[in-house]
Amino acid sequence: MDTAITSDPVVVGANWYRFRPDERIRHALVASVSILWVVSGSGTITSRGETFEMTAATVLRLPWNHDVEYRPDPRTPFHLGTVHIIPDHPRTVPVEFRVGFEHGDPLLDAPWRRGPTEAEPPETVSGLAGSGRSVIALAAYCVERFHSERVSEPAMRALAVLLLEESAGWGAAETTRAVPPVLQRMIDHIRANLDRPLTVADIARAGDCSPSTAERTFSRHTGQTVQGWSRQHRMQEAALLLRTSGLRVNEVAREVGFADPLHFSRVFTSIHGIPPSRYANDQLRP
């Protein structure tokens, strides 16, 4: 994708979706550029004849006017975040904040919704570092705005520009930057043990390395310390549970390894800028 954003893009939809083990979804045509990432679980996504193995923190960008088929893993069905972008939407036409994908939907052929005329391939990167991590942060914020009903055209246009710029360099060079196995093992260990506290030594043992090597590996590939990454991931999971599960704050605290709800509340507030009790009330919908 060209790195220069010369059109008028806008985000028209963003949401979380948790698949059931036996659920399959297929759309023959989706009139957007879609950015998808795995919050938890695993599965496959097929588009343009390519099948992508999707695991935690994998980010996938599907091109304008794509087809898509979702197949969750039956044992660990994935929970996805999705953002839909119209690459070029004139400012003279009011934005309708939804994506066209069903047969007969007038938005599928709306002349004011435009994308690249040349076919582009799907692209996938790791969301653990670099532009993948930045895209997940921006895309998750888009979902927050939609869920809290704080959707405005200026904000969605600004976010679309940032998302397209951050993902513009995706391609052969970016996709070959695989996550080192030692880092993947440590991250998998953190994710598998969110309900209990872990020391740096615990995490390093999972990667079969020393604590100092663990710190260097996390710093190089994520830009964070071991405990900093672990804490941020726990708070991201806590935010997701508060948004989607209906669990009480003290229950969410236990799910992410905090025995003391007050300590959990302080850490959550330091990262998200709002207490978990208020966050839950703002996010949950009847």
N, C-alpha and C positions, 0 to 999 in steps of 0.2 A: 504494500500500500504506500502511496506517495506520502511523504512526511509533511507536506504543506497542506494545511486545511484551508481551502479557498472557497468552500461552499458554506451553507448555513445549516449545520446539523442540529438536531434536537433529540433528546431522550423522550420517548413517548410511552414507555412502560418499564416497570421494574418490580420484581417480586421474588419471594422465596417459594420453593415447592418441594415438599417431601414426598417422594414416591413410595407407593406400596410395593411389597416384594413381587407381586404378580402383575404390576401395572405396565402397560406399554402405551406410548403416545407417539403418533406420527402425524406430521403436517406436510402436505405435498408442496406448499408454498408459504413462506413467511416473508412478508414485505418489510424487512428491516435488516440492519446489521445487528446480530445478536452477540452479546458477550455473556458467557456462562461460566460458572465456576462451582466446584464441588465444596460444599461446607463440611459434609461428612458422608461416609459410605462410599460406594463405588458403583460402576456400571459402564455401559457403552453409549456413545452418541454417534449416529451415522448421518453423514451429510455429503452430498456431491459424490457419492460412491466410496467415500472413505469412512472407516470406522475408527473411533478414538476411544482408547481405554481411559476412563475418567476415574481418578482417585482423589483423595483429599488434597486440596490446594492446586488442582489442575485447572487451568484457565483455557477456554476455547472461544475463538472468535469465528462466527459463521457469517459469510458474506451476504451482501444485498440479494434479496429474492432467493433465499436458500430453501431447500427441503431439510427435514430433520426427523430423526427417529430416536426415541429414548428407550433404553432397555436397562433398568436397574438390576444390580446383582441381587438374586433372590435371598441371599443370606444377609447382606449388608446394603440394602437399597440406598441409592444416593439421595442426598438433600442438596438441591441446587439453588444458586442465586442466578437470576437472569435479568439482563438489561437490554432493551430494544432501542436502537438508534435509527432515525431517518437521516441519511447522509446530507440531504439537501431539501430544506423545507422553507419556501419563501416567507419572509417576515410579514408580507402583506396578507397572508392567509392565516386565520386563527388555527392554532394547533389543537387537534383532538388527541387527548392523551390515551391512546390505545393503539395496538398494532393490528394490522390486517393479516388474517391467516385462514379464515374460513371461506369456502367456496361461496361466491355471491356477495362477499363483503365489498362494498364500494371502495374501501380504502386500498384494496389490492391494485386497483387501476387508477387511483387518484393522480391526476397529472401534476399536482403540486407536491407530491411525495416522490423524490427522485434519488437514484443511486448511481453507482458507476455503470457505464455501458459495457465495459469489458468484464468478463467473468473473472472472479478472484477465488483462490482456494481458501478453505478453512485453515486456520492456524491455531496451534496449541503451544502453550509455554507453562513452565512451573510458576506457581503463584507464591513461592517461598521467598523470592528475592527479585531485585531489578524491577523492570516494567510490569511483570506479572503481579508482584506484590502491590505496586501502585495502582494498577487497574482494579484489583480486588477491593482496595480501600475506597476508591472513587465509586465503584459500582455498588458496594454495600451502602455507601452514603446515599446513592440514588434510591435504593430500596427503602432506606429509612425515610426519605422525603415522601415517597409514595405511601408508605404505611401510615405515616403521621399526617397525611393529607396536607403536606406543605409543598405542593407542586405549583411552580410558577414557570412561565415560559422563559424569562431571563435566566433563572437558575438552571433549568434543564438544557438550555442552549449552551451555557458555560460548561456544564458537566459533560455534554456531548463532545465539545471541542477538546477538553482535557482527555477524555477516554480515547478518542481517535488519535490524538497526538501520542499518548503513552503507548498505544498498541501499534503505531505506525511502523515501527522497526521490526515487528515480528516477521519471522521468515526463517531461512536456513540458518543464519548465524545465531539467532536467539534460541531456536528449538534444539540446537545441538548442545546447549549449555545445561547438561543434565545435572540433577542434584546428586552430589556424591553419596555413595551407599552408606558411608558412616553417618552422614547427616540425616539421611532418610531413616536409618534405624533408630536414631535418637529421637527424631520427631515422632515416629510411629510409637515409640515407648511413651512419650509424653501424652499423646492422644489416647493411648490405651489405658492410661492411668490418671485420667483427669480427676477422679474422685479421691485421690490421695496425694499428699504433698511429696515432692521428689527433691532430693538434693542434687547438686551438680555431679557428685560422684555416682549417684544412682543412674543418672542420665548417661554419663560417660561410659559406665559399664555396659549399657545397652548397645553402645556404639563400638564396644571393644577398644576403647582408647582411654587415655589419661584425662583427668579433668582439665588440664591446661590445653590439651589438643582439642577437647570439646569446645572450650571457650574460643580458641582460634578459629575453629571450623564455623561456629555460629556467627562470629564476628565477620568473617570473610564473606559468607554466603547470605546472611540475613541482615547484617548490620546491627545486630543486637547481641547482648550477653545470653548465656544459656537460660538463666532465670528470667531475664527480661522477656525473651521470646516465649517461654513457658507461661509467664504471668499474663502477657498480652493475649496469648491463645486461649487461656482459661477465661479471661474476661470477654473475649469474643464469643466463646461458647455460652457463657453466662448471659450475655445480651441476647443471643439467639433463643435460649430457653425462656427468658423473661418475655420475649416477643411472642413465642409460639406454643409454649407448653402449658401455661396456666399454673405452673408450680409457684409456690410462695417463695419469698426471698430467702428464707432460711433453708428451704429445700434446694433451691438453686445453688446456694453457697456450698452445701454438702456435695452436690453433683460435680462441682469444680474444685473440690479438695480443701474447702475452708470449714473448719469445725466451728469457728467463731463468726457469727453473722456480722458483728460490728467490724471486725477486721476485713471481712469480705466487702462490706459496704464502703469502707475507706479506700480500699484498692480499686474497686469498681468506679467510684466517684473520681479518683485521680486519673483514670484512663478515659472514662466516657464523659466526665464533666457534669454528671447528674447522678443522684443517689439511685440505687436499683429499685427502690419502691416507687419513685416517680417515673423512672424509665418504664417499668411494667405498666403503670397506669396510662402513660402516654401512648404505649404501643399496642396494647391488646384491644381488640375490637370484638363486640358481641357477635 
